[in-house]
Amino acid sequence: MNASIDKVALVTGAARGIGLAAARRFLDEGWRVGLLDIDGPALRAVVAELGEDHRTLAIECDVSGRAGVAAAMEELVAKFGRIDALVNNAGVAVFKPLLETADDEWERVLAVNLTGPFLCTTAAAPIMAREGGGAIVNITSISGLRASTLRSAYGTSKAGLAHLTKQLAVELGEMGIRVNAVAPGPVDTAMAKAVHSPAIRADYHDAIPLNRYGREEELAEAIYFLCSDKSSYITGQVLAVDGGFEAAGIGLPTLRGAARG
């Protein structure tokens, strides 16, 4: 019998991209999955496409509001009775110069990317604790580990989430709840394909030791591992899944150019 058959995961920002890939990964392992997203129509469409009515639940919710998060947890427990893993993936981005970033844009990015995981975790942790514990994975970003242009709001929110991950690991460990983070580097999501010009993609390739973008499925593998029993003694960690992007310093593009020459 599959030991995962009774387990339940909640994935936020699950209507597309990394969140949807993570949800699929849990389903592949026999888990039941709540897919949560602010985009109700898109969410319901992908859940219908999955064709797993008895093992999936579409939950429309804005993670930045406590009342909505509480209602989402109630809906999940009403259908599945428990929660064993929470993936805090929902996020928004504003890529603008610092002096062009409006107050409301700053506040919205922090509300979704940092307050959202806080609210979802504080709502889920007591439910997890009743069943002996669980695992939480926060999706940060390489932008929270290294500074870059146009990312004052986004990078700061993700850096805060990386530290929140460690705080939660320390405070929830005695409840049997492990908390880790995955920090994606450039990933071939639909958004990246839409906004990254050929020149930008070439720049990223030059700066990444593995010389390519990551795939959504590769991020999902890391997320699932950190939620599974195979990572049972890992907590408080931020795992960069980035092809070596964060580790690389200056000089790589020049060396590659010399080698090509």
Backbone as a ProteinNet text record, in pm:
[ID]
protein_1_A
[PRIMARY]
MNASIDKVALVTGAARGIGLAAARRFLDEGWRVGLLDIDGPALRAVVAELGEDHRTLAIECDVSGRAGVAAAMEELVAKFGRIDALVNNAGVAVFKPLLETADDEWERVLAVNLTGPFLCTTAAAPIMAREGGGAIVNITSISGLRASTLRSAYGTSKAGLAHLTKQLAVELGEMGIRVNAVAPGPVDTAMAKAVHSPAIRADYHDAIPLNRYGREEELAEAIYFLCSDKSSYITGQVLAVDGGFEAAGIGLPTLRGAARG
[TERTIARY]
84.7	0	87.9	53	127.2	109.1	221.4	215.1	165	170.1	127.9	-21.5	-92.4	-230.7	-319.6	-288	-370.6	-317.7	-202.6	-141.3	-204.3	-199.7	-263.5	-164.5	-154	-71.3	-158.9	-119.6	-181.9	-74.4	-99.3	-4.7	-70	-8.3	-62.5	0.5	-71	-24.6	-15.8	-119.6	-112.9	-179.7	-223.9	-293.7	-199.2	-69.6	25.8	166.8	262.6	403.2	450.8	537.8	599.7	494.6	394.6	290.7	215.1	176.7	105.1	195.3	321.1	415.1	430.3	435.3	445.5	319.9	202.7	78.1	75.1	117.8	123	217.3	328.2	426.3	366.4	296	229.4	126	47.5	-52.8	11.6	126.1	197.6	236.6	256	296.5	178.2	57.6	-60.3	-119.4	-65	-119.3	-252.9	-330.1	-444	-395.8	-448.1	-388.6	-495.7	-479.1	-554.4	-474.9	-534.4	-468.7	-534.7	-456.8	-509.3	-450.7	-537.3	-490.2	-590.6	-543.5	-633.2	-711.6	-658.1	-720.9	-815.4	-939.5	-1036.5	-1062.2	-1090.3	-1116.8	-1000.5	-879.1	-762	-743.4	-765.3	-750	-849.7	-974.5	-1076.7	-1050.6	-996.9	-966.4	-856.7	-750.5	-642	-683.5	-766.2	-812.9	-902.3	-986.3	-1068.5	-980.9	-874.7	-783.3	-711.9	-680.8	-614.5	-702.1	-833.6	-925.8	-917.2	-887.5	-872.6	-966.7	-1094.9	-1191.5	-1184.7	-1163.9	-1164.2	-1034.7	-930.2	-800.8	-755.5	-836.6	-799.5	-912.5	-873.2	-970.5	-919.9	-1003.3	-970.2	-1018	-927.5	-960.8	-919.6	-1017.5	-988.4	-963.6	-847	-810.4	-697.9	-702.8	-592	-517.9	-395.1	-322.4	-285.3	-303.6	-264.6	-369.9	-485	-591.3	-615.9	-614.1	-628	-761.8	-869.6	-1001.7	-1010.6	-958.4	-962.1	-877.2	-761.5	-674.1	-740.6	-801.8	-869.4	-982.1	-1058.4	-1166.8	-1111.8	-998.1	-936.3	-894.4	-835.3	-794.5	-915.8	-1021.6	-1144.3	-1199.1	-1195.8	-1245.1	-1160.6	-1028.2	-938.2	-963.5	-974.2	-994	-1132.1	-1230	-1364.2	-1364.2	-1281.8	-1279.5	-1183	-1063.3	-958.3	-924.5	-966.2	-950.9	-818.5	-718	-585.2	-500.7	-380.1	-281	-143.2	-68.8	64.4	176.5	146.8	248.7	185.2	256.1	213.7	325.1	292.4	388.6	344	417.9	387.4	454.1	381.8	436	376.6	257.5	191.1	279.8	290.7	374.8	341.5	379.8	365	498.1	516.7	643	616.8	695.7	700.9	846.8	878.6	1016.4	1028.1	1067.9	1080.4	1200.6	1257.4	1359.7	1303.9	1392.2	1350.6	1268	1314.3	1248.4	1119.5	1089.3	963.1	865.4	904.5	818.5	723.2	593.3	492.3	470.2	420.4	396	301.8	195.7	100.1	159.7	252.6	320.2	410.6	486.4	570.9	486.9	377	292.4	228.5	187.6	123.7	223	344	444.1	475.6	495.2	525	403.9	283.9	163.2	145.9	170.5	152.4	272.4	393	512.7	564.3	536.3	588.1	476.9	378.5	266.7	185.5	169.3	92.7	145.5	275.5	329.6	315.4	329.4	308.3	165.7	68.3	-71.8	-105	-57.4	-86.4	-21.5	99.4	168.4	101.2	65.1	1.7	-136.3	-201.3	-329.9	-312	-205.4	-186.7	-118.1	-30.2	52.3	-28.9	-133.2	-210.7	-277.5	-317.9	-380.3	-276.7	-157.4	-48.2	-13.6	-5.1	37.3	-57.4	-186.1	-283.3	-254.6	-190.7	-158.6	-13	56.5	194.1	300.2	259.5	357.6	337.4	436.9	428.6	547.8	534.4	644.2	590.7	666.7	633.6	751.6	722.3	825.7	783.3	867.6	845.1	923.8	859.9	929.6	983.1	1113.6	1177.6	1224.8	1345.6	1399.1	1547.4	1619	1758.6	1767.8	1660.6	1658.3	1655.3	1625.7	1632.8	1768.3	1856.5	1990.4	2098.3	2069.1	2164.6	2087.4	2141.5	2071.1	2080.7	1981.8	1980.2	1902.4	1908.4	1835	1685.6	1606.7	1460.3	1386.3	1452.2	1389.3	1387.2	1378.1	1380.4	1266.4	1146.1	1031.4	1035.6	1050.5	1046.7	1161.3	1283.8	1398.4	1391.2	1345.8	1334.2	1228.9	1117.1	1012.9	1065.1	1144.4	1195.4	1307.8	1388.2	1489.4	1423	1315.2	1239.8	1181.6	1134.6	1078	1185	1307.1	1415.9	1444.7	1443.2	1467.2	1346.1	1226.2	1107.3	1111.7	1163.9	1178.3	1258.1	1367.8	1451.7	1380	1312.8	1236.6	1130.4	1057.8	951.9	1009.4	1123.5	1186.6	1222.6	1274.7	1314.9	1192.8	1087.7	972.4	877.1	874	777	838.3	969.7	1036.1	982.2	956.2	907.7	765.4	697.6	563.8	572.1	694.2	711.7	695.6	707.1	689	824	863.4	986.4	954.2	1044.1	1022.1	1150.6	1141	1253.7	1207.4	1302.4	1269.9	1344.7	1283.9	1347.8	1361.4	1481.9	1507.5	1533.9	1433.5	1455.1	1543	1627.8	1692.2	1602.6	1656.6	1574.3	1510.3	1379.8	1303.9	1220.2	1208.1	1133.1	983.3	930.8	786.8	726.1	593.9	526.2	557.9	567.9	598	737.9	835.5	972.4	977.9	906.9	907.1	845.9	751.3	683	765	842.8	908.2	1059	1121.1	1265.7	1298	1357.7	1397.3	1512.7	1540.7	1656.7	1786.7	1802.9	1924.5	1931.3	1817.9	1814.5	1842.9	1782.5	1805.8	1953.9	2014.8	2156.8	2241.6	2205.3	2277.8	2267.2	2146.8	2128.3	2210.2	2205	2281.6	2429.8	2480.5	2621.9	2657.5	2560.5	2588.8	2561.1	2499.1	2461	2559.1	2626.8	2723.1	2664.7	2540.6	2480.7	2431.8	2439.8	2419.1	2278.1	2178.5	2039.8	1944.4	1820.7	1714.6	1674.3	1616.6	1560.2	1422.6	1376.7	1242.1	1151.7	1025.9	930	933.1	948.9	949.7	1071.1	1182.1	1300	1277.7	1207.5	1171.1	1074.3	979.4	882	948.8	1052.3	1125.1	1186.8	1247.8	1308.9	1202.8	1091.7	982.8	929.7	905	850.5	948.7	1075.5	1176.4	1171.3	1162.7	1163.3	1033.8	929.1	803.5	793.4	883.4	873.6	952.6	929.3	1001.4	1150.7	1190.8	1332.7	1414.6	1349.1	1419.6	1385.1	1362.9	1308.2	1396.7	1527.1	1615.6	1667.6	1593.4	1631.2	1526.4	1570.7	1480.8	1563.1	1499.2	1565.4	1661.5	1648.2	1743	1679	1763.1	1721.9	1802.5	1734.2	1798.7	1784.7	1897.1	1895.3	1890.9	1788	1773.9	1787.4	1911.9	1940.7	2051.4	2091.2	2196.9	2331.9	2348.5	2473.8	2479.6	2367.1	2363.6	2409.1	2359.2	2392.6	2538.5	2596.3	2734.1	2836.2	2795.7	2891.5	2924.6	3052.8	3097.6	3123.2	3207.7	3237.9	3332.2	3336.3	3434.6	3384.6	3272.6	3225.5	3194.3	3119.7	3091.8	3219.4	3314.5	3439.1	3517.8	3523.2	3592	3523.9	3393	3319.2	3346.3	3349.9	3377.4	3514.7	3613.7	3748.9	3754.4	3679.7	3678.4	3614.6	3509.1	3442	3532	3613.3	3701.8	3814.6
-120	0	124.4	225.2	349.9	425	452.2	520.5	663.4	719.7	858.1	870.6	759.5	760.4	848.7	859.7	940.6	1081.5	1112.2	1242.4	1351.2	1472.9	1587.3	1702.3	1760.1	1878.3	1994.9	2114.1	2236.8	2317.7	2350.2	2426.8	2558.3	2669.9	2800.4	2845.9	2932.3	2973.7	2856.3	2772	2642	2639.1	2752.1	2751.1	2739.8	2758.2	2756.6	2741.6	2726	2735.4	2633.9	2679.3	2591.9	2532.7	2611.1	2560.2	2444.1	2455.6	2347.5	2225.4	2247.4	2134.7	2062.1	2137.9	2075.4	1994.8	2051.8	1979.5	1848	1851.6	1729	1626.3	1674.6	1582.3	1511.5	1585	1522.2	1420.3	1455.6	1363.2	1236.2	1250.3	1133.7	1036	1088.8	1005	958	983.8	934.1	1026.4	1147.6	1242.7	1298.8	1350.5	1435.2	1579.6	1666.3	1799.4	1907.6	2007.6	2130.6	2228.4	2276.4	2373.4	2508.9	2603.9	2734.7	2840.7	2934.1	3042.2	3156.2	3276.6	3392.7	3396.3	3331.8	3329.6	3210.4	3232.5	3124.6	3052.7	3124.7	3056.1	2969.5	3022.9	2944.1	2822.7	2841.6	2731.7	2620	2656.5	2554	2481.9	2553	2490	2385.4	2415.7	2318.5	2200.8	2225.9	2115	2022.5	2079.6	1996.4	1916.2	1977.6	1909.2	1793.6	1810.3	1703.5	1578.8	1597.9	1484.5	1396.1	1456.7	1380.3	1438.1	1438.3	1505.8	1458.3	1328.5	1276	1305.7	1345.8	1371.9	1516.7	1603.9	1744.5	1834.4	1954.8	2056	2191.4	2263.6	2398.6	2498	2583.3	2681.8	2820.2	2905.5	3041.1	3128	3192	3265.5	3363.4	3478	3573.5	3549.3	3503.7	3462.3	3578.8	3702.7	3816.9	3855.3	3786.5	3817.7	3704	3732.4	3626.4	3554.5	3628.1	3564.5	3466.3	3504.9	3416.2	3292.4	3309.4	3195.2	3099.4	3153.9	3069.1	2989.8	3054.6	2985.3	2877.4	2904.3	2805.1	2681.5	2701.2	2586.7	2506.2	2574.3	2504.6	2421.6	2477.2	2405.4	2281.8	2296	2183	2072.1	2108.2	2008.2	1944.4	2022.4	1966	1854.7	1866.7	1763.2	1650.6	1686.3	1585.1	1550.3	1630.2	1595.2	1629.1	1670.3	1693.4	1772.8	1809.4	1867.1	1821.4	1766.1	1713.3	1797.3	1871.3	1954.3	2081.5	2191.2	2321.3	2376.8	2414.1	2476.4	2620.7	2713.8	2856.3	2910.2	2896.9	2932.4	3060.5	3099.5	3216.4	3339.8	3413.7	3532.7	3627.4	3751.8	3853	3925.5	3990.8	4060.1	4195.7	4292.4	4423.1	4448.6	4457.2	4480.2	4623.2	4712.3	4854.5	4912.4	5020.6	5089.8	5134.5	5142.4	5179.7	5308	5410	5540.2	5547.1	5440.1	5433.2	5334.8	5272.7	5176.2	5249.6	5239.8	5309.9	5240.3	5316.6	5262.5	5142.5	5153.5	5042.8	4918.9	4936.7	4822.1	4753.3	4830.8	4776.8	4697.5	4758.6	4695.8	4567.5	4565.5	4445.3	4330.2	4359	4253.9	4192.8	4277.2	4222.7	4151.6	4200.5	4137.6	3995.6	3975.4	3842.4	3753.1	3804.9	3720.6	3690.7	3775.7	3755.4	3735.5	3824.4	3806.5	3682.4	3654.5	3536.7	3407.5	3376.1	3255.5	3254.8	3372.4	3381.4	3341.4	3395.9	3365.4	3219.4	3167.6	3028.1	2933	2965.4	2878.9	2881	2999	3004.6	2939.6	2935.3	2866.3	2715.9	2671.8	2528.5	2456.1	2523	2455.4	2384.2	2445.2	2371.2	2245.6	2251.3	2134.6	2025.2	2061.5	1965.2	1902.4	1984.9	1937.3	1831.9	1843.4	1744.4	1605.2	1598.4	1469.6	1429.9	1501.5	1466.2	1543.3	1639.6	1723.1	1725.6	1778.5	1790.6	1866.5	1915.7	1986.6	2108.4	2215.2	2339.1	2376.4	2412.3	2459.9	2596.7	2695.1	2830.2	2849.1	2907.7	2933.3	3076.2	3085.6	3216.4	3246.8	3291.7	3321.6	3347.6	3327.2	3367.8	3518.5	3591.3	3736.7	3773.6	3677.1	3700.9	3668.2	3608.4	3571.1	3661.2	3721.1	3812.8	3928.5	4048.1	4166.5	4175.7	4241.7	4263.7	4390.7	4439.1	4560.1	4533	4635.1	4635.4	4547.4	4503.7	4405.4	4449.2	4577.7	4623.5	4562.9	4564.7	4508.7	4355.8	4300.2	4154.8	4088	4134.6	4073.1	4085.3	4200.4	4219	4126.2	4109.5	4018.4	3875.3	3834.4	3698.1	3678	3780.3	3771.9	3758.7	3833	3820.4	3681	3623.7	3488.9	3384.7	3406.2	3314.1	3315.8	3434.7	3441.1	3388.5	3418.9	3365.5	3213.1	3153.5	3007.6	2956.5	3022.5	2980.1	3003.2	3116.7	3142.3	3034.9	3001.7	2901.6	2764.9	2731	2601.7	2591	2699	2699.2	2688.3	2761.1	2766.8	2648.8	2586.7	2479.1	2340	2331.5	2201.3	2108.7	2160.7	2076.1	2027.3	2085.5	2038.7	1932.4	1896.8	1797.3	1853.4	1985.5	2050.7	2100.4	2050.8	2095.6	2208.4	2307.8	2421.5	2448.4	2441.4	2469	2559.9	2604.1	2689.2	2642.1	2665.2	2644.7	2781.8	2812.6	2940.7	2915	2929.3	2905.2	3012.4	2970.3	3063.7	3082.9	3126.2	3142	3008.8	3009.4	2888.7	2916.7	2818	2832.2	2825.3	2923.4	2934	3012.8	3011.2	3087.4	3236.2	3286.1	3426.9	3460.6	3374.9	3400.1	3399.8	3307	3300.1	3425.6	3485.9	3603.8	3731	3741.9	3869.6	3869.1	3751.4	3747.4	3748.4	3856.5	3868.9	3773.2	3747.7	3664.1	3715.2	3847.2	3903.3	3873	3884.7	3854.7	3706.5	3621.9	3478.3	3445	3509.4	3485.5	3528.5	3642.7	3689.1	3588.5	3536.2	3436.5	3310.8	3265	3145.2	3165.7	3284.6	3313.3	3311.2	3349.6	3362.6	3235.4	3136.5	3013.9	2902.4	2843.4	2737.3	2623.7	2583.4	2477.1	2526.4	2658.2	2716.7	2694.9	2697.2	2683.3	2729.2	2748.8	2773.9	2640.7	2650.2	2531.6	2500.6	2379.6	2338.7	2334.5	2363	2360.1	2226	2118.4	1984.2	1964.4	2030.1	2019.8	2089.1	2200.9	2266.8	2181.3	2119.1	2033.7	1916.2	1861.3	1750.3	1794	1912.3	1962.8	1990	2048.4	2075.9	1947	1848.3	1722.7	1654.3	1654.2	1593.7	1655.8	1788.1	1854.4	1833.2	1787.9	1755	1607	1527.1	1382.7	1334.9	1210.7	1151.4	1135.7	1142.2	1129.9	1248.9	1357	1473.6	1494.7	1386	1391.6	1461.2	1479.6	1548	1679.6	1733.7	1860.6	1965.2	2073.4	2184.6	2312.3	2423.9	2553	2584	2515.5	2531.5	2603.8	2676.6	2739.4	2674	2598.8	2524.6	2601.3	2647.8	2715	2610.4	2615.9	2526.4	2616.1	2637.5	2750.6	2724.9	2599.7	2570.8	2628.6	2669.4	2727.5	2878.6	2942.3	3086.7	3166.1	3129.9	3204.7	3186.7	3071.1	3041.8	3111.1	3148.5	3198.9	3345.3	3378.5	3516.4	3575.5	3676.2	3741.2	3653.8	3678.7	3614.5	3501.1	3438	3321	3353.8	3460.9	3489.9	3514.9	3586.5	3615	3486.3	3398.1	3270.7	3189.2	3190.1	3115.6	3175.2	3310.3	3373.5	3340.1	3334.8	3299.3	3155.2	3067.4	2927.4	2911.2	2988.7	2982.2	3036.4	3139.5	3200	3108.3
0	0	0	-79.1	-83.5	46.8	116	244.7	231.5	110.2	88.5	61.9	57.1	11.7	98.4	228.4	318.3	335.6	279.6	304.3	218	273.7	209.7	199.9	83	61.3	18.5	60.9	12.8	-59.1	-185.4	-265.5	-302.8	-264.8	-302	-433.4	-503.7	-635.9	-730.6	-728.4	-796.5	-933	-983.7	-1112.8	-1231.3	-1206.4	-1318.2	-1262.7	-1353.5	-1318	-1216.1	-1128.1	-1028.7	-935.5	-898.3	-809.2	-869.3	-994.2	-1061.4	-1077.6	-1112.1	-1125.3	-992.1	-881.8	-749.7	-718.1	-748.9	-724.9	-801.9	-925.8	-1006.5	-943.1	-888.6	-828.3	-707.3	-624.2	-509.7	-556	-656.7	-708.7	-762.1	-827	-880.1	-769.6	-649	-535.5	-452.1	-499.4	-429.9	-324.9	-312.2	-215.3	-265.2	-171.1	-202.9	-194.7	-281.9	-295.7	-303.1	-218.9	-232.4	-315.7	-424.7	-512.2	-487.8	-442	-402.9	-494.6	-538.1	-623.1	-618.7	-645.4	-650.4	-780.8	-884.5	-1017.2	-1025.6	-984.6	-977	-1108.1	-1217.1	-1344.4	-1391.1	-1384.6	-1426.8	-1336.9	-1208.7	-1113.1	-1141.3	-1158.4	-1183.6	-1315.4	-1412.6	-1541.7	-1527.6	-1451.7	-1439.5	-1351.7	-1250.3	-1167.1	-1248.6	-1333.1	-1421.8	-1516.7	-1565.4	-1656.5	-1587.2	-1458.6	-1384.8	-1375.7	-1371.7	-1372.6	-1249.6	-1135.4	-1009.6	-904.2	-933	-846.2	-700.9	-680	-544.4	-469.7	-544.5	-479.8	-489.9	-547.8	-561.2	-512.6	-475.4	-432.8	-480.1	-554.5	-599.5	-495.4	-447	-344.7	-394.6	-418.6	-462.2	-338.8	-333.9	-212.9	-241.3	-176.9	-173.4	-42.2	-50.6	70	160.5	114.6	196.9	300	300.6	395.5	492.9	622.2	723.3	714.3	693.2	689.5	573	456.6	341.7	362.8	424.1	451.6	550	653.7	752.2	686.1	599.2	529.6	437	373.8	285.4	362.7	479.9	562.5	607.6	641.4	681.6	566	447	328.3	300.7	314.3	291.5	392.4	520	625.7	613.5	570.6	554.2	450.2	346.3	243.1	275.4	324.6	339.6	484.6	579.6	720.6	784.7	706.2	762.2	662.9	705.5	615.4	661.7	570.5	600.9	541.1	436	371.7	319.9	338.6	288.7	202.8	79.8	-10.2	-32.4	27.4	14.4	-112	-222.5	-353.4	-410.1	-366.9	-424.1	-412.3	-520.6	-517.7	-630.8	-611.2	-715.2	-729.2	-842.2	-867.5	-930.1	-887.3	-950.9	-983.4	-1110.8	-1153.6	-1204.8	-1113.8	-1146.3	-1073.6	-1126.1	-1048.5	-913.4	-814.9	-678.7	-677.5	-745.7	-738.2	-819.2	-893	-966.7	-903.4	-793.4	-725.3	-632.6	-659.7	-580.9	-446.6	-351.2	-217.5	-223	-302.1	-306.2	-372.1	-465	-525.7	-423.5	-349.3	-242	-142.3	-98.7	3.6	-46.8	-171.9	-227	-238.8	-285.5	-298.7	-162.2	-61	72.2	131.7	103	157.7	106.3	-23.6	-82.3	-53.7	-78	-75.4	64	160.1	295.7	397.9	398.7	492.1	455.6	326.9	284.9	344.3	330.2	392.5	545.2	607.2	752.3	789.5	717.2	747.5	719.4	607	573.6	674.1	716.7	811.9	947.9	996.8	1128.8	1127.2	1011.4	1000.5	989.1	920.1	895.2	1010	1081.6	1182.6	1290.6	1346.4	1447.8	1392.2	1265.8	1202.2	1183.6	1138	1124.4	1258.6	1360.3	1492.2	1546.8	1514.9	1563.4	1509.4	1391.6	1329.8	1351.4	1440.1	1472.7	1398.5	1314.6	1246.1	1097	1027.5	882.7	829.4	708	642.3	569.4	575.7	505.4	416.8	292.5	201.2	148.8	173.4	122.6	-6.8	-106.8	-232.7	-228.4	-205.1	-203.1	-344.9	-360.5	-493.4	-481.1	-588.3	-592	-569.9	-604	-582.8	-435.2	-348.6	-205.1	-146.5	-227.7	-181.7	-240.8	-355	-417.6	-478.8	-466.9	-515.8	-667.7	-725.4	-868.9	-895.8	-1016.1	-1050.6	-1058.7	-1035.4	-1053.6	-954.2	-846.3	-757.7	-611.3	-585.7	-446.7	-365.3	-420.4	-349.3	-351.4	-470	-484.5	-408.3	-429.8	-363.8	-212.5	-163.5	-18.8	40.5	-30.1	19.6	26.7	-72.2	-75.8	25.4	49.6	154.6	291.4	312.1	436.5	452.7	342.8	349.1	380.8	330	362.7	512	572.4	717.4	794.6	748.3	813.8	815.8	710.3	705	824.4	854.4	967.3	1100.5	1113.3	1236	1259.4	1153.1	1166.6	1200.2	1140.3	1169.3	1316.3	1370.8	1512.3	1603.3	1568.8	1658.9	1644.6	1528.2	1506.8	1516.9	1533.3	1536.3	1643.3	1760.1	1869.8	1846.3	1748.3	1711.3	1601.9	1563	1458.2	1319.4	1306.9	1177.9	1127.6	1010.9	947.5	849.1	842.5	753.3	675.5	545.3	456.9	343.6	264.5	150	26.6	-86.7	-216.2	-281.5	-327.9	-394.2	-542.1	-626.4	-769.2	-831.9	-924.9	-1014.7	-1135.4	-1248.2	-1368.6	-1409.5	-1425.8	-1458.9	-1583	-1669.7	-1794.4	-1769.6	-1698.4	-1679	-1794.5	-1801.9	-1907.2	-1894.7	-1768.4	-1747.9	-1800	-1770	-1816.8	-1969.2	-2029.5	-2176.1	-2237.7	-2164.7	-2217.5	-2201.2	-2092.9	-2062	-2083.6	-2094.3	-2113.8	-2262.8	-2308.4	-2448.6	-2477.3	-2604.5	-2637	-2574.8	-2566.8	-2507.5	-2357.8	-2289.2	-2145.9	-2122.9	-2204.1	-2189.5	-2212	-2309.3	-2334.6	-2216	-2154.1	-2035.8	-1922.4	-1899.8	-1794.6	-1823.7	-1946.3	-1982.3	-1954.7	-1986	-1962.6	-1813.9	-1728	-1584.5	-1504.8	-1567	-1496.3	-1532.1	-1434.3	-1465.9	-1548.9	-1524.7	-1605.2	-1741.1	-1763.7	-1896.5	-1951.6	-1863.9	-1909.1	-1799.8	-1836.9	-1739.8	-1675.2	-1555.8	-1493.4	-1549.6	-1522.7	-1562.1	-1439	-1460.6	-1349.9	-1277	-1353.4	-1293.3	-1201.8	-1232.8	-1147.6	-1013.6	-1016.5	-891	-810.8	-880.5	-812.8	-742.7	-802.3	-738.5	-606.9	-605.2	-481.7	-375.3	-418.3	-324.2	-264.2	-349.3	-298.5	-203	-238.3	-150.1	-11	-2.5	127.5	205.1	136.4	204.7	240.3	186.1	202.9	324.1	360.7	473.9	445.3	319.1	286.7	335.3	370.5	425.1	572.9	644.5	780.1	882.9	852.8	947.5	888.8	793.2	731	766.4	830.1	859.4	871.8	842.4	853.1	740.3	627.9	518.1	398.9	326.3	200.6	89.3	4.9	-102.9	-233.9	-286.9	-416.7	-527.2	-608.3	-723.5	-845.4	-886.5	-974.6	-1075.9	-1094.5	-1190	-1152.9	-1025.7	-980.5	-991.7	-1026	-1049.5	-926.8	-809	-688.1	-649.3	-683.5	-644.4	-734.6	-853.9	-952.6	-927.9	-938.7	-928.1	-1065.3	-1069	-1195.8	-1278.1	-1405.6	-1490	-1576.3	-1538.2	-1612.6	-1759	-1788.2	-1928.5	-2010.5	-1949.8	-2021.3	-2051	-1950.8	-1970.6	-2078.8	-2079.5	-2182.6	-2319.6	-2325.8	-2452.4	-2505	-2413.9	-2454.8	-2505.1	-2436.5	-2477.8	-2615.5	-2639.7	-2770.4	-2880.6	-2841	-2940	-2978.8
[MASK]
+++++++++++++++++++++++++++++++++++++++++++++++++++++++++++++++++++++++++++++++++++++++++++++++++++++++++++++++++++++++++++++++++++++++++++++++++++++++++++++++++++++++++++++++++++++++++++++++++++++++++++++++++++++++++++++++++++++++++++++++++++++++++++++++++++++

